[in-house]
Amino acid sequence: MSDAFISPHSSPEYSAPHHHAPPSCPTYPWQPPPAGPARRRLPRQAPLGHHSDLRVLRNAYRWQRRVATLTALGYFTLFLLLSGFAPSFMTTAVSGGLTMGLLLGLLQVPVACLAIGVYEYTARHTVDPIADRIRRQATLDAKREAAR
C-alpha cells in the first residue's frame, strides 16, 4: 500500500495541532501591535449598590410602611378584640341609637385616611428626598463613566 492512502490520524508521528497564543509581535507589517492588558481604573467612590444612602432609604421606607400599616391594622385589630372580648362595652349606647361598636366601626374610615396621610407625609418629607439624592448621584456617576 502506498502512503498516499493512509490517513494522517492513523500515523504514529501525527499529533493534534497545538493552539498557541498569538505572537507578541505582529506577523505582518500592516497588523496593529497587540494590545496589552487593559488597565482598569478603580472608582473613586464605592459602587451605588454599597452606598450608605441606599441603606438609609431602605430604613426610611421600612419605617414608613410599618407606621402606616400598624396605624390601620392596629386600629382594626383593636376593634376586633373589643368586639370579641368586650361585648358589653361595644353595646353601650353613646347617643340615641348609636352604640360604641358602631361608632368605632365608623371611625375606621378616618383612621384609614389618617394612615394614608401619614404615609404620604413621610414619603414627601423623608423618603423622596433620599431617593432624589440617590437618583442625582446615579446620573452623575453615569455621566462620569461615559466621559472616561
N, C-alpha and C positions, 0 to 999 in steps of 0.2 A: 504494500500500500504506500501511496505517496503521502508526503507530509501536507500536501495542499488540502486534503480532505479531513485532516484531524482538527478538531475544534481547539481553539486556544485554551478553553476552560479545562480540557482534559489533560493539557500538557503539565508535567510536573514543574516546569520552570515558570509557569504563569502564576502571577499573583494579582490580586484585586488592585485596581488603581487606588492610590492613596490620595486623599484630598488634602492638599497643603494649604496653608494660609497664604493669602495674596502676598506677593513680594513687597518688600519695604520701599523699593524704588520702582518707578514706572517702567513697564516693558517697552512701551512705545513713547516717542518724544511728545506726541500730542495728548497723552493722557495727563490728567491733572495729578498733582502729587497726592499721595494718600493722606487722608485726614487723620490727625492724631486723636487721641481720646478726648471726647468733649468735656470741657470744664464746666461744671455746673456751679452757679453762684448759690450761695446759701441765702435764704430770705432774711431780711433784716428783722422782721417781726415773725412771731410764731404764726403758723397757718391759722386760718379763721376757725377751723374746727376745734382748735385747742384754746381759743380766745376766751378770756375770763368773762367778757361781755355776754357770751352765749350762756354761760352758767347763771349769770345774773338774770338774763332774760327768761331762762327756764324756771328759775326760782320765783320770779315775779309772776309769770304766767301760772305757775302751780298755785301760788298763794291766791291769785285772782279766782281761779276755778274753785278752789276749796271754799273760799268765803261765800261766793255766790251759791254754790251747791249746798253748803251747810245752812245757809240762810233759808233757802226754800225747803229743802228736805228736812231740816231740823224743825221748822215750824209744823210741817205736815206730820212728822213723827210725833211731836208733842200733841197735836190734835188727835192722832190715832190712839196714843197712850191714854189721854184723858177720856176719850170715848169708851175705851175698853175697861179701864180701871177706876174711873170716877164718874159713873153714870149719874149719880145724884147731882154732882157739880154741873154736868152738861145739861141736865134738865131744869136747872134753876132758871126761873123767869127773870129776864132783865127788864123788859118794858113791854107791856101789852102781851102779844102772843110771841114775842121774840125770846128764845131761850139762849143760854150761854153757848150751847153747842152750835146753834145756827149762826150766832154772831161770830164765833171763832172760825166756822166754816166759810163765812162770807169774807172774813179778814185774810183768807189765804190768797185772794186775788191781789190785794195791795202788797202783801208780803212778797209774792212772786214778782210784782212790779218793782219793789224795793231791791230784790236780788238782781234784777236786770239792770237797774240804775247803778247799783254798786259795781257790777261787772263793767258797765260802760265807763264809769268814772275812773276805776282803776286802770282800765285799758288806755284811756286818754292820758292819764297823768303818770303812770308808771311803766306800763308795758310798751306802748307805742313809741315813746322817746328812745327807749333802749333799742327797739327794733330798727328805728330810723337811723340811729347811730351806727349799728352793725351794717345796715344796708349801704350807708355812705362809705364806711370803711371798706366794704367789699368792692364797691365800684372803684374806689381809689386804688385798691390792691390790683384790680384787674387792669386799670389803666397803666399802672407801673409795670406790670408783667408784659403788657402789649408794647410798651416803649422799649423794653430790653431787647 
